[in-house]
Amino acid sequence: MANVAQGGTYIWTATIRDGNGALADCADLALTIADPNGDELAGFPVTAPAIVHLGLGEYTYEWDVAALADLGVYDADWSGTVDGLAVGGSDSVQVVQAGSIASEGLTYATLLDLQTTLQRTGVDDEEWITSQAEAALVDGVDRITEELETDFFRHPTAGTEVRYLRGSGSALLHVHSGIVSLTTVQIRTSRTADWVTLDATDYDLESRAAHDPNQAAATVYPYDHIRLNGTGDYSRWPKGERLIEFTGVFGWPAVPRRAVEANVAMARQLMSADRTYPGGVISPDEAGRPVLPSRLPDAVYRLKAWASSLHYSCGV
């Protein structure tokens, strides 16, 4: 599920097809958005011209999120008719605290990490092409994130955000997106029931990724499971959508060393600094050589394999 910050803009998209599966235009297409409580937002539903027709069967709506919008999941429903038949669909986006979405330009490795690998420490910045190196580090993280479909940053970078998780009806809840810290945990038995706030003593945070159930949040590994310990009124998480609400910080409390090494290797390759790829001879004057064919460094593949294995034993 995508995130959008308070005060930001989110583009809802719709693809309309007829009864035969072919792209088709929908003259009466409408969009309704409901807030986290299920209430329809003021000003909706919207229709054309607010809904923009991009081409045959393709539509978008640009939603300006209020600066003080409630945090949580917003559901959108498209509806209309094509050749007398009802068409439509649904989508969701999570509104998070303003400033909580990591800004572009973040890297795992520092410029010094890259300089050290290239044996360029102490070299004049202008001679070493600092701007090129910094851009390569940023582009390297983008490439790594695209390959892994996740990142190792702290989300949000400041403050907290609200997330909803799906319970399985057991005492153990898998949170493989990672928990840095939790402020509040609330549950409810149905979508219309009142929220109940759990005491911090009602549950235990566990870090299976670190192979240590007592792993501290201050270390490199985040918590990735939360277990009801039976000391409170609830022994099982409710089963269903949007019945569990967490307020806290998610992601990784610190960037793992493997990600730093992958960022350096990727940046080095993007700078055309490694003709032989990882494991080859490092030359002091290798930066700035002609662009070579792109192939992910071994450090990136190792990072991907490690990240994929973190929750292998969970079976979910």
N, C-alpha and C positions, 0 to 999 in steps of 0.2 A: 504494500500500500504506500502510495506517495505521501509526502509531507508538504505542507505549505505553511509559512509563518503568518502570524497575525499581521495584518497590514500588507500582505503580499498579494500576488495574483496567481490564480490557477486556471489552466485551460482545460475545460471539459471537452471531450471529443466523442463523436458518435458516428458509427457506420451503419447505414440503413440498407436493408436488402428486402426484396420482394419474396413472395411465396416460393419462388424457384431458386432462391439464393443469389439472384443477380442484384447488383447495386441498383438502387432506386431512390428517386427524390421523394421527400415527404413534405407536402405543402403545409400541413398543420402540426409539424413537429413542435413539441413543448418540453421544457425542462423544469423540474421541481427539485429543490434542494432542502433537505431537512437537517436540523441541528442535532447535536449529540443526544438531546432528549426526545428526538423524533418529531419535533415541531417544525412545520413548514416555515422557511425564512420569509420575512416580509418582502414583497415585490415579486414573489414567484407564484405560479409558473411564469416563465418567460418564453417568448416565441420570436419569430423573425420580426424585425431585422436584428434584434439583439443576438439571436442565434445566427451565426454566419454560415452561409452555404459555400463551401470551398470547391465543390465539384460534385459529380454524380454520386449521391449517397453519402457524401462526407460533410459533416457539420462540426462546428466548434462554438463554445461559449466561453468568453473571458470573464471569470468571476473575481471581482475585487473583494478580498477578505477584509472585513472590518478590523480596525486596529485593536478593538477590545472584544473581538469574537471569542465565544466560549471555546476552550480547548477541548479537543476530542475529535471523534470521527463524524464526518458529514456525509450523508448518503444522497446521491443524485439519481433521479429516475427520468428517463426519456420516454415520451409517449407520442403516438400519432397513428395515422392510417396510411396504408398504401394499397390501392385497388380495393378499398373497402375492408381490408384486413388490418387488425391492430398490430403495430410494431412498437418496439421500444427495447429498453435495457436499463441496467443499473450500474453504478460505479460508486466508489467511496474514496475519500481523501481525509487525511488527519491534519487538523489545524494544530500547530505547535506554537510555543511561546515565541514572540518576536525576538530575533537575534539568536535563537537556539540552533538553527540550521547552519552547519559548518560552511563558512564562506569558501569561495574558490581560492586556490593558491596555497592550500595547506600541503605540507610534505611530511613524509615519515623521517627522512634523513635531513641533516643540516648541510649547509654548504661546506662546513669543516669536514663532515663525514666523507663527502665526495672528494674534497681536496686531498684528504689523507690517503684515500684509495688510489688517487691518480698521482700521488707523490708531488702535490703542488702546494703544500703548506709553505707559507713564507714568501710566495711569489706575488709580485705586485698585482693588484686586482685588475688593472687595465690590461696587463699582459695576459692574464689568465682568462679573460673574457667572463667576468662574474655574471653578467646578465644572461649569457648563454647557459651557464651552469644552473642558475636559479630556475630558468624556464624549463630546462631539461628535468630538474627534480619535480617540478609541478606537473609537467606532462607525463612523467614517469608514474606518478601516483594515479593519474587519470587512467593510464593504460592498465595498471595493476588492478584498480577498482573494476574496470570493465571486464577483466579476465576473471576475477574472483567473485564479482557481483556482490561485494561487501567491502567495508573499509575497517580500519582499526583506530578510528578517531573516537573522541568522547562526544556523545550527543545527549543534550545540547552542550555547547562549549561553555555556557554560563547559565545558571538558573536550573530549572527543572522542566520536564514536560510530562504530559499525560498520555498513557498508552493503554489500549484495551487488548486483553489476551483471551484466547479461547481455551476454556478448561476442558479436561477430558473425563472428569468425574473421579479422578484419583487424588491421592494426597500430594503427588509430585507434579509440579508444573514446569514444563520445559520452556526456557526463555533463551533461546540460542542466539538472539540478537545481543545478549549480554546485559548485565546490570552492574553499573558502577556503584550506585547507592539508591536507596528507596526512602521517600519521605512519608508516603501514605499508601496503604493497600486497602481497597474497598471491594466488596463482593455483594451480589444480589442474586436472588433465586430465580428471577424472571426479569424481562425487559421493563415491566411495569412496577416491580417491587422497589422498595426503598433501599438505598445503599447502606451497607453496614461497614464501618471502619474497623479493621482488625488491629489488635494490639501487636506491637513489634515482637512480643514474646510468643505470639501465636504461630509464628513461622520461622523457619531457618533458611538462610541463604547458603547455597552450596556452589562450589566451583568444580565441576567434574573435569573441565578442560585442564585444570591444574592438577588433577588426580589427588585432590586434597579437599575434603568436605569442610575444612576449617580455613580455607584460603582467605586471606584478608583482602578487602576491596582495594587497599592501597597498593597492592602489588600489580604486576603487569597483567594478570588474568582477571577478567570480570567474573562475576557470579553468573551462572547460566541455568540454574535451577532454583526453585523456591518450594520448600516442603512444609506443609501444615504438620505441626508436631503433636497435635492432639491435646495441647494444654488449654486451648480456647474452646469456643462453642462449635467450631467447624473442624471436621476431620478430612473433608474432601472438597476440592474445588468444584464449583458448580459447572455443569456441562452445558456448553452453548456459546453463542457469540455475544460479546459485549456484556458479559456478566462479571468480569474481573477488570478492575481499573487500578493501574499503577501510576503513581506520581513519583518521579525520580530522575536519575541521570542514567543513560544507557550507552552501550558501546564498550570501549576499552579505556580503563583508567590511565594506561600508558601504552605507547606503541611498542609492540614486541620487536626484539632485535632482528628476527627474521624479516620483518617488514622493512626495517631500516636497510638491511643488506640488499633486499630486492629493489628498493628505491634507488640505491646507489648504482646497482648493476644496470637497471633500466635507464637511468639518466646517462650513465657512461655509454651505453649503446646508442642512445638518441643523439649524443654528441659525436657519434662516429669515432668514439675513443677506443674501441676494442675490436680489432679486426679478427681476432681469433675467438671472441666471445669468452665468457667466464672461464678462468683457468689458464688463460694465455699470459704471455709476458706483458707486464705493465711498463709502458715507456713514459718518461717525464714529458715528452712532447707529443703525446698521442692525441690530446684534445684538439678539435677543430679539423680533423681529417675529413675527406669527402664522405658524403652520406653513403651508408652501406645498406644492403637489403635488411629489412626488419625481421628479426627473429627473437622471440622472448628469451631473455637470459635464463640460465638454469636456476638462478636464485629465485626467480619468479615462479617457476614450476615447482620448486621445493616449497615455497611459501603456500602455493595453492594446495599441494598435497597435504601439508601439515594442517592447514585450515580445514580441509575436508575431513580430516581424521579426528578432529577435536571431539565430535559428538557421534562418532561412528557406533559406539557401544549403546547409544540411546535407542536406536531403532526407530527414530521418528524424523 
